[in-house]
Amino acid sequence: MVLPTYEESQNIREVLAGIRTALPEASVLVVDDSSPDGTAELAEAFGAERGNVSVLRRPCKSGLGSAYREGFAWGMRNGFDVLVEMDADLSHDPAALPSLVEGLEAGADLVVGSRYVPGGSIPEWSLSRRLLSRAGNAYSAWMLGLGVSDLTSGYRAYRSSLLGRVDLASVRADGYGFQIEMVYRAVAEGGIVREVPIRFVDRTKGSSKMSGRTIVEALTLVTLWGARERLPTRSRPALRQGRQPAWSRRGPVRRPRSSRWAASGSSAPSADRQDPGAEVQSES
């Protein structure tokens, strides 16, 4: 479980406790950008009490995308087969974590917690905010030819085997753009992408770190990538070629090899759990 943080002292213990309840054997990496409010120290104290919490301290505030890149690299170096990302501000309910890792068990390479499939919700958003978000996601999906309805969601689980095929060092987008680019690259590498419903709520403690700049960056990058896709003499110079893109539809998917489940690996789902494939199919 990779948790980027900056000034999340009001939320960090609660989110870590929620993760421990949802996935008791999960390993958590807190990637902290030198929070002046003591977030890193609180995370270390929680780890000392409950175990399985590591803290990666970065010298300055360096952005969400780079935090995930460093966190994923740390997870792969340490041998985890599943890497999960989520926000540390409690906008993502830790109780949804089992559905993400079960989606991987059902055959996906990337499972996106989606607000925009049946069962997903954003109860506190105004109609105008919902429409803006839906329009941005629909535009991104159309420009990039992706069958995913919530490209900007930051609640998701990856197989590290997929991340190993993606050149993380060349991923430069941040914020919403990072989330879109990671799906784009996953599909280019032949990854199977599924969506599971989540309930997204606005933070109640602390302040948001997102800005209008991240939205502009995402839309600009999507437009550039989409335009490049439409040039007949060009391919995707930033992406490796040769694999068949795929995302989940109703139909068979390949079964994964056995994995070490932890969140940068979460604990292994028990063998008697019912296959969740029917409920995690994409509705996009």
N, C-alpha and C positions, 0 to 999 in steps of 0.2 A: 504494500500500500504506500503510494507516494503522496505526501501531503506538503505542498508548497505553503509557506507561511510568511507573513510580514505583519507584525502587530496583531496577533490573534490570541493575546493572553486571556481574553474574556471567553474564548471558545475552545481552546486547545484541549483542556482536560476533558470537557464534555464530549468532544468529537472522538477523542481517543478511547474514552469509556464506551461510547456507542459502538465503535469498531470492535472492541474487545468482546462486547456482548453479542454482536452479529456474527463475528468470526473469531472465536476464542483463541485459535492458534495462529492468527495473522501476525506477520511481521510488518512493522510500520517504519517507514523512513520519513522523518520530518526534514524538509529542505527549507532552512530558515535563512532569510536575507538580513541577518544582523538586526533583528527586531529590537528596538530600544526599550520595549515594554516587558522584556523577559520571557517572550514566548519560548525560546529555545531552552531556557532553564526549567520552565514548567514541564516541557515535554520530556526532558532528561529526568526530572524528578518522578514523573509518571512511569517512565520506563524502569527506574530503579525500584519502584513499588510493585509494578505489575509485569515487567519483562517485555521483551520483543519490541522495543522502541529504540531506534537509532536516530541520531540528529546529525545532519550534514549542515554545517555552518558556512555560509558564504559571506564574503567580506562586505558586500553592499547589495542594495536592491537591484536585481539584474533581470527581472521579468519572469513571467509565468512559463513561457516556452522553454527558456534555458533551464529553469528549475526542473521541469519534467524531463528534459533531455539528460540532465545530470542524474536525476533520480532513476530513470530507466537504465542508464549505463551502470549505475551502482548495483541495481537489482540483477542485471545480467551478469556482471562480474561475480556476484555472490551466488549465482547458480539458481535463481528463482525462475520457474517456468511460466508463472503468471504475474503480470504487473498491473496493478489497479491504480487509477487516479481519481481523486475527488477533491472538492473544496474543503477547506478547514473551517468554514464559517457556519456550518450546519444548514446551509441551503440544500445540501444533499443528505438525505436521511440514511444513516449507516445501516438501517434495517433492510435496505434494498440490496446490500452487498451480496447476499447469497444468490439472488436472481442473476446477477452479473456473472459470477463464476459458474453457475449452472448453465448459463448460455454457452460458455466456452466448452463445458463438458458435453453439450449437445452437438458440438461440431463447428462452432464459430471460431474465428481467429481474433476477432474484435467484437466486443459487445458494448453497444452504446446505450446508456440510460437515457431514454427519450421522453420528452414532454409531449410529443406529438403523435404517438401511436395510441390506440385504444387502451384506456387505463391510465395514461399519463395525464398530468395536470399541473397547472400553475395557478393555484387558487387566489393568490393575492395580486395578480397583475390586472391592470386596466385593459379594456378592450383594445385601445390604441396601441399599448405596449405589446400585447399579444400579436396583433396584426403586423406590427413592425418586425417582430422576431420571426413570425411565420414567413413574411415576405422575404426577409434576408436569407433564411434557410432555403426557401423555394428557389430563389435566384441562384444561390450557390449550387444547389443540386442540379439545376437546369444547365448552368454554364459548364459544369464539370462532368455532366452525364452520370451522376451518382444516384442510386436508388435508396438514399438514406434521408429521412425526414428531419432529423435533428442533428445537423452537422456541427453545431456550435456547443453541444453539450460537453461539459467537462467531467462527467461522471461515466467512466468506462473502464473496461478490462481488456487487456491485450495478452495474447500469447507472446512470450519472449522470442519464440521462433520467428514470428512475424516481424517483431521489432528488429531482430537480427538481420532481416532482409532489407529493412528500410535504412537508408543512410542517415542516421540521426544527426550526424555532424553537419549535414548540409541543410537541415531543416532550420529555417531562419525566422519564420513567422512567430508572433507572440500573441497572447490573448486568444480571441475568437479565431484569428487566422491560424494559429497553431493547431487548434482542434480540427478545423476544416482541412488543413494540409495533411494532417496525419491520416484522416480517412481517405483522402485523395491518393496518398502514397500507398496505403494499405491495399486499396483496390487495385492499383497499378501493379502491385506485387502478387496479385492473385488471391488476396485474403478474403475470407468469407466474413461479411459484416452483418450482424444482427442487431435489432433494437429491442429493448425491454422497457416497459413503462416505468416511469418514476414520477414522484411528486416533488416539484421544485418549489421552495419557499424562499423569500428574501431573508437575508440575515437580520437578526434583531439586536445583535451586539457588535460593536465595532463599525468600521466604515469600509465601503467597497473600494477595491483597488483598481477596478476597471474604469476606463475613461472613453470619451468620444474618439480619441485617437485610435484605440484598438478596433473600433467598429470601422473607421475609415480604412485602416490598414487591411482588415479582413476583406472588405469589399473591393479594394484596389487590387489585392493579390488574386482574388477569385476572378476578377475581370481579366487580368493579365494571363492567368493560367488558361481560362476559357478561350480567350482570343488565340492563344498559342495552339490550343487543341484544334482550332478551326482552320489553321493555315495548312493547305494541302501538302506543302513540301517540308513541313516540320513535324517532328514528333514531340516527345516530352524530354528535352535535353537534361532536365534535372532528375529524371526518373529512369531506372533501369527497365528495359523492355524484355519481352519474351514470355511473360506469364499471362494467363487468361484472367482478366478482371472478373470479380464475382462479388455479389452481395446476396443476402438471404432472400429467397422467394419461397413460396410454398412448394416443397419438393425435397428430394433427398439431398443431404449434404454429406461430405466425407467425415468419417469418424476420426477424432484426434488420437495421437499416440498418448499413452499414459503420461501424466505430468506430475511434477512436484508442485502441489498446490500450496501456495502461500501468497499473501497479498502484497506486495511485490511478490508475494505468493501468499494466497489464503489457504486455509486448511482444506484438506481433501474432502470433497463431498462424500458422504457415506454411500456404500454400494447399493443400499436399498432405497435410495431416493428415486422418485419417479422421474422419468425422462421429461424435461421441460420443453422439448422442442416445439410442441404445438403452440405454446403460449409466448414464445420468444421470436416467432417469425416476424419479419418486418412487414408493416402495413403501408409503407410508403408507396 
